[in-house]
Amino acid sequence: MINFIVILLVNSLALYLTSLWVPGIHIKGGWTIVAAALVLTILNKVVRPLLLLLTLPVNILTMGLLTFVILGLVFWLGSALVPGFKVDGLGWAIAGALVMGLINAVINMVFGVHG
């Protein structure tokens, strides 16, 4: 349980920083950040692996580039599910997913948080 709370806090921080750096991502309020981070965490643990598995043949043909689109679609889906969390389009969703992933990787390396 403590591990999940730490992961949620790390994802909340990463999402907040992402919203500051990526102009196409808009978040209203602190609780919206936490709610969006929770939804994105669940989507990344459940939906993303299923999408990657279902699209594996096409992903192999595109040499893995489809993975970026899937990351963006999951991020965009999260914005559709959380009121107050808005992404202006798929391009911004892909950028947001990449930036958030990089921020998460840095935080995980520095603090040793693994999710």
mmCIF file of the C-alpha atoms, coordinates in Angstrom:
data_MODEL
# 
_entry.id   MODEL 
# 
loop_
_atom_site.group_PDB 
_atom_site.id 
_atom_site.type_symbol 
_atom_site.label_atom_id 
_atom_site.label_alt_id 
_atom_site.label_comp_id 
_atom_site.label_asym_id 
_atom_site.label_entity_id 
_atom_site.label_seq_id 
_atom_site.pdbx_PDB_ins_code 
_atom_site.Cartn_x 
_atom_site.Cartn_y 
_atom_site.Cartn_z 
_atom_site.occupancy 
_atom_site.B_iso_or_equiv 
_atom_site.pdbx_formal_charge 
_atom_site.auth_seq_id 
_atom_site.auth_comp_id 
_atom_site.auth_asym_id 
_atom_site.auth_atom_id 
_atom_site.pdbx_PDB_model_num 
ATOM 1   C CA . MET A 1 1   ? 0.000   0.000  0.000   1.00 0.00 ? 1   MET A CA 1 
ATOM 2   C CA . ILE A 1 2   ? 2.809   2.413  0.888   1.00 0.00 ? 2   ILE A CA 1 
ATOM 3   C CA . ASN A 1 3   ? 4.497   1.630  -2.443  1.00 0.00 ? 3   ASN A CA 1 
ATOM 4   C CA . PHE A 1 4   ? 1.296   2.522  -4.344  1.00 0.00 ? 4   PHE A CA 1 
ATOM 5   C CA . ILE A 1 5   ? 1.016   5.842  -2.467  1.00 0.00 ? 5   ILE A CA 1 
ATOM 6   C CA . VAL A 1 6   ? 4.635   6.683  -3.260  1.00 0.00 ? 6   VAL A CA 1 
ATOM 7   C CA . ILE A 1 7   ? 4.083   5.826  -6.932  1.00 0.00 ? 7   ILE A CA 1 
ATOM 8   C CA . LEU A 1 8   ? 0.947   7.993  -6.960  1.00 0.00 ? 8   LEU A CA 1 
ATOM 9   C CA . LEU A 1 9   ? 2.842   10.929 -5.434  1.00 0.00 ? 9   LEU A CA 1 
ATOM 10  C CA . VAL A 1 10  ? 5.704   10.535 -7.923  1.00 0.00 ? 10  VAL A CA 1 
ATOM 11  C CA . ASN A 1 11  ? 3.229   10.379 -10.822 1.00 0.00 ? 11  ASN A CA 1 
ATOM 12  C CA . SER A 1 12  ? 1.415   13.447 -9.466  1.00 0.00 ? 12  SER A CA 1 
ATOM 13  C CA . LEU A 1 13  ? 4.675   15.400 -9.339  1.00 0.00 ? 13  LEU A CA 1 
ATOM 14  C CA . ALA A 1 14  ? 5.635   14.202 -12.823 1.00 0.00 ? 14  ALA A CA 1 
ATOM 15  C CA . LEU A 1 15  ? 2.230   15.161 -14.216 1.00 0.00 ? 15  LEU A CA 1 
ATOM 16  C CA . TYR A 1 16  ? 2.397   18.595 -12.595 1.00 0.00 ? 16  TYR A CA 1 
ATOM 17  C CA . LEU A 1 17  ? 5.856   19.250 -14.077 1.00 0.00 ? 17  LEU A CA 1 
ATOM 18  C CA . THR A 1 18  ? 4.678   17.926 -17.439 1.00 0.00 ? 18  THR A CA 1 
ATOM 19  C CA . SER A 1 19  ? 1.745   20.349 -17.412 1.00 0.00 ? 19  SER A CA 1 
ATOM 20  C CA . LEU A 1 20  ? 4.199   23.193 -16.794 1.00 0.00 ? 20  LEU A CA 1 
ATOM 21  C CA . TRP A 1 21  ? 6.523   22.218 -19.643 1.00 0.00 ? 21  TRP A CA 1 
ATOM 22  C CA . VAL A 1 22  ? 4.095   20.994 -22.317 1.00 0.00 ? 22  VAL A CA 1 
ATOM 23  C CA . PRO A 1 23  ? 1.827   23.853 -23.455 1.00 0.00 ? 23  PRO A CA 1 
ATOM 24  C CA . GLY A 1 24  ? -0.956  21.579 -24.768 1.00 0.00 ? 24  GLY A CA 1 
ATOM 25  C CA . ILE A 1 25  ? -1.678  20.045 -21.348 1.00 0.00 ? 25  ILE A CA 1 
ATOM 26  C CA . HIS A 1 26  ? -3.979  21.879 -18.943 1.00 0.00 ? 26  HIS A CA 1 
ATOM 27  C CA . ILE A 1 27  ? -4.825  20.910 -15.362 1.00 0.00 ? 27  ILE A CA 1 
ATOM 28  C CA . LYS A 1 28  ? -7.143  22.768 -12.994 1.00 0.00 ? 28  LYS A CA 1 
ATOM 29  C CA . GLY A 1 29  ? -6.173  22.398 -9.353  1.00 0.00 ? 29  GLY A CA 1 
ATOM 30  C CA . GLY A 1 30  ? -4.167  20.109 -7.118  1.00 0.00 ? 30  GLY A CA 1 
ATOM 31  C CA . TRP A 1 31  ? -6.801  17.426 -6.603  1.00 0.00 ? 31  TRP A CA 1 
ATOM 32  C CA . THR A 1 32  ? -7.224  17.173 -10.350 1.00 0.00 ? 32  THR A CA 1 
ATOM 33  C CA . ILE A 1 33  ? -3.506  16.387 -10.608 1.00 0.00 ? 33  ILE A CA 1 
ATOM 34  C CA . VAL A 1 34  ? -3.833  13.606 -8.042  1.00 0.00 ? 34  VAL A CA 1 
ATOM 35  C CA . ALA A 1 35  ? -6.976  12.213 -9.712  1.00 0.00 ? 35  ALA A CA 1 
ATOM 36  C CA . ALA A 1 36  ? -5.358  12.341 -13.149 1.00 0.00 ? 36  ALA A CA 1 
ATOM 37  C CA . ALA A 1 37  ? -2.201  10.681 -11.825 1.00 0.00 ? 37  ALA A CA 1 
ATOM 38  C CA . LEU A 1 38  ? -4.323  7.924  -10.280 1.00 0.00 ? 38  LEU A CA 1 
ATOM 39  C CA . VAL A 1 39  ? -6.231  7.346  -13.524 1.00 0.00 ? 39  VAL A CA 1 
ATOM 40  C CA . LEU A 1 40  ? -3.010  7.396  -15.590 1.00 0.00 ? 40  LEU A CA 1 
ATOM 41  C CA . THR A 1 41  ? -1.366  4.947  -13.184 1.00 0.00 ? 41  THR A CA 1 
ATOM 42  C CA . ILE A 1 42  ? -4.279  2.525  -13.513 1.00 0.00 ? 42  ILE A CA 1 
ATOM 43  C CA . LEU A 1 43  ? -4.447  2.935  -17.299 1.00 0.00 ? 43  LEU A CA 1 
ATOM 44  C CA . ASN A 1 44  ? -0.702  2.358  -17.635 1.00 0.00 ? 44  ASN A CA 1 
ATOM 45  C CA . LYS A 1 45  ? -0.901  -0.802 -15.518 1.00 0.00 ? 45  LYS A CA 1 
ATOM 46  C CA . VAL A 1 46  ? -4.011  -2.260 -17.207 1.00 0.00 ? 46  VAL A CA 1 
ATOM 47  C CA . VAL A 1 47  ? -4.851  -0.749 -20.606 1.00 0.00 ? 47  VAL A CA 1 
ATOM 48  C CA . ARG A 1 48  ? -1.391  -0.018 -22.014 1.00 0.00 ? 48  ARG A CA 1 
ATOM 49  C CA . PRO A 1 49  ? -0.097  -3.621 -21.795 1.00 0.00 ? 49  PRO A CA 1 
ATOM 50  C CA . LEU A 1 50  ? -3.265  -4.891 -23.468 1.00 0.00 ? 50  LEU A CA 1 
ATOM 51  C CA . LEU A 1 51  ? -2.953  -2.363 -26.289 1.00 0.00 ? 51  LEU A CA 1 
ATOM 52  C CA . LEU A 1 52  ? 0.716   -3.208 -26.761 1.00 0.00 ? 52  LEU A CA 1 
ATOM 53  C CA . LEU A 1 53  ? -0.091  -6.911 -26.930 1.00 0.00 ? 53  LEU A CA 1 
ATOM 54  C CA . LEU A 1 54  ? -2.966  -6.433 -29.381 1.00 0.00 ? 54  LEU A CA 1 
ATOM 55  C CA . THR A 1 55  ? -0.904  -4.220 -31.675 1.00 0.00 ? 55  THR A CA 1 
ATOM 56  C CA . LEU A 1 56  ? 2.301   -6.261 -31.463 1.00 0.00 ? 56  LEU A CA 1 
ATOM 57  C CA . PRO A 1 57  ? 2.447   -7.305 -35.157 1.00 0.00 ? 57  PRO A CA 1 
ATOM 58  C CA . VAL A 1 58  ? 1.944   -3.728 -36.385 1.00 0.00 ? 58  VAL A CA 1 
ATOM 59  C CA . ASN A 1 59  ? 4.341   -2.463 -33.727 1.00 0.00 ? 59  ASN A CA 1 
ATOM 60  C CA . ILE A 1 60  ? 7.017   -4.835 -35.013 1.00 0.00 ? 60  ILE A CA 1 
ATOM 61  C CA . LEU A 1 61  ? 6.421   -3.610 -38.586 1.00 0.00 ? 61  LEU A CA 1 
ATOM 62  C CA . THR A 1 62  ? 6.798   0.018  -37.476 1.00 0.00 ? 62  THR A CA 1 
ATOM 63  C CA . MET A 1 63  ? 9.959   -0.874 -35.508 1.00 0.00 ? 63  MET A CA 1 
ATOM 64  C CA . GLY A 1 64  ? 8.369   0.170  -32.241 1.00 0.00 ? 64  GLY A CA 1 
ATOM 65  C CA . LEU A 1 65  ? 7.182   3.608  -33.334 1.00 0.00 ? 65  LEU A CA 1 
ATOM 66  C CA . LEU A 1 66  ? 3.562   2.619  -32.717 1.00 0.00 ? 66  LEU A CA 1 
ATOM 67  C CA . THR A 1 67  ? 4.461   2.448  -29.021 1.00 0.00 ? 67  THR A CA 1 
ATOM 68  C CA . PHE A 1 68  ? 4.665   6.250  -28.914 1.00 0.00 ? 68  PHE A CA 1 
ATOM 69  C CA . VAL A 1 69  ? 1.180   6.529  -30.374 1.00 0.00 ? 69  VAL A CA 1 
ATOM 70  C CA . ILE A 1 70  ? -0.155  4.027  -27.830 1.00 0.00 ? 70  ILE A CA 1 
ATOM 71  C CA . LEU A 1 71  ? 1.468   5.980  -24.981 1.00 0.00 ? 71  LEU A CA 1 
ATOM 72  C CA . GLY A 1 72  ? -0.192  9.135  -26.303 1.00 0.00 ? 72  GLY A CA 1 
ATOM 73  C CA . LEU A 1 73  ? -3.569  7.438  -26.672 1.00 0.00 ? 73  LEU A CA 1 
ATOM 74  C CA . VAL A 1 74  ? -3.453  6.176  -23.083 1.00 0.00 ? 74  VAL A CA 1 
ATOM 75  C CA . PHE A 1 75  ? -2.476  9.662  -21.877 1.00 0.00 ? 75  PHE A CA 1 
ATOM 76  C CA . TRP A 1 76  ? -5.275  11.192 -23.963 1.00 0.00 ? 76  TRP A CA 1 
ATOM 77  C CA . LEU A 1 77  ? -7.767  8.643  -22.621 1.00 0.00 ? 77  LEU A CA 1 
ATOM 78  C CA . GLY A 1 78  ? -6.767  9.671  -19.105 1.00 0.00 ? 78  GLY A CA 1 
ATOM 79  C CA . SER A 1 79  ? -7.542  13.282 -19.943 1.00 0.00 ? 79  SER A CA 1 
ATOM 80  C CA . ALA A 1 80  ? -10.956 12.259 -21.261 1.00 0.00 ? 80  ALA A CA 1 
ATOM 81  C CA . LEU A 1 81  ? -11.794 10.463 -18.008 1.00 0.00 ? 81  LEU A CA 1 
ATOM 82  C CA . VAL A 1 82  ? -10.757 13.178 -15.537 1.00 0.00 ? 82  VAL A CA 1 
ATOM 83  C CA . PRO A 1 83  ? -12.668 16.486 -15.440 1.00 0.00 ? 83  PRO A CA 1 
ATOM 84  C CA . GLY A 1 84  ? -10.291 19.439 -15.311 1.00 0.00 ? 84  GLY A CA 1 
ATOM 85  C CA . PHE A 1 85  ? -7.487  17.556 -17.108 1.00 0.00 ? 85  PHE A CA 1 
ATOM 86  C CA . LYS A 1 86  ? -7.358  18.544 -20.776 1.00 0.00 ? 86  LYS A CA 1 
ATOM 87  C CA . VAL A 1 87  ? -4.990  17.645 -23.595 1.00 0.00 ? 87  VAL A CA 1 
ATOM 88  C CA . ASP A 1 88  ? -5.296  19.680 -26.793 1.00 0.00 ? 88  ASP A CA 1 
ATOM 89  C CA . GLY A 1 89  ? -4.658  16.799 -29.193 1.00 0.00 ? 89  GLY A CA 1 
ATOM 90  C CA . LEU A 1 90  ? -2.898  13.519 -29.868 1.00 0.00 ? 90  LEU A CA 1 
ATOM 91  C CA . GLY A 1 91  ? 0.414   15.238 -30.596 1.00 0.00 ? 91  GLY A CA 1 
ATOM 92  C CA . TRP A 1 92  ? 0.355   16.961 -27.213 1.00 0.00 ? 92  TRP A CA 1 
ATOM 93  C CA . ALA A 1 93  ? -0.684  13.681 -25.598 1.00 0.00 ? 93  ALA A CA 1 
ATOM 94  C CA . ILE A 1 94  ? 2.324   11.907 -27.105 1.00 0.00 ? 94  ILE A CA 1 
ATOM 95  C CA . ALA A 1 95  ? 4.604   14.750 -25.998 1.00 0.00 ? 95  ALA A CA 1 
ATOM 96  C CA . GLY A 1 96  ? 3.061   14.711 -22.523 1.00 0.00 ? 96  GLY A CA 1 
ATOM 97  C CA . ALA A 1 97  ? 3.449   10.950 -22.175 1.00 0.00 ? 97  ALA A CA 1 
ATOM 98  C CA . LEU A 1 98  ? 7.096   11.152 -23.223 1.00 0.00 ? 98  LEU A CA 1 
ATOM 99  C CA . VAL A 1 99  ? 7.918   14.068 -20.922 1.00 0.00 ? 99  VAL A CA 1 
ATOM 100 C CA . MET A 1 100 ? 6.085   12.450 -18.005 1.00 0.00 ? 100 MET A CA 1 
ATOM 101 C CA . GLY A 1 101 ? 7.929   9.191  -18.642 1.00 0.00 ? 101 GLY A CA 1 
ATOM 102 C CA . LEU A 1 102 ? 11.290  10.975 -18.662 1.00 0.00 ? 102 LEU A CA 1 
ATOM 103 C CA . ILE A 1 103 ? 10.473  12.823 -15.440 1.00 0.00 ? 103 ILE A CA 1 
ATOM 104 C CA . ASN A 1 104 ? 9.364   9.558  -13.825 1.00 0.00 ? 104 ASN A CA 1 
ATOM 105 C CA . ALA A 1 105 ? 12.604  7.881  -14.932 1.00 0.00 ? 105 ALA A CA 1 
ATOM 106 C CA . VAL A 1 106 ? 14.720  10.661 -13.406 1.00 0.00 ? 106 VAL A CA 1 
ATOM 107 C CA . ILE A 1 107 ? 12.766  10.588 -10.130 1.00 0.00 ? 107 ILE A CA 1 
ATOM 108 C CA . ASN A 1 108 ? 13.034  6.802  -10.020 1.00 0.00 ? 108 ASN A CA 1 
ATOM 109 C CA . MET A 1 109 ? 16.819  6.934  -10.566 1.00 0.00 ? 109 MET A CA 1 
ATOM 110 C CA . VAL A 1 110 ? 17.387  9.654  -7.980  1.00 0.00 ? 110 VAL A CA 1 
ATOM 111 C CA . PHE A 1 111 ? 15.102  8.351  -5.229  1.00 0.00 ? 111 PHE A CA 1 
ATOM 112 C CA . GLY A 1 112 ? 14.973  4.639  -6.048  1.00 0.00 ? 112 GLY A CA 1 
ATOM 113 C CA . VAL A 1 113 ? 11.192  4.540  -6.454  1.00 0.00 ? 113 VAL A CA 1 
ATOM 114 C CA . HIS A 1 114 ? 10.046  1.665  -8.647  1.00 0.00 ? 114 HIS A CA 1 
ATOM 115 C CA . GLY A 1 115 ? 6.527   1.010  -9.849  1.00 0.00 ? 115 GLY A CA 1 
# 
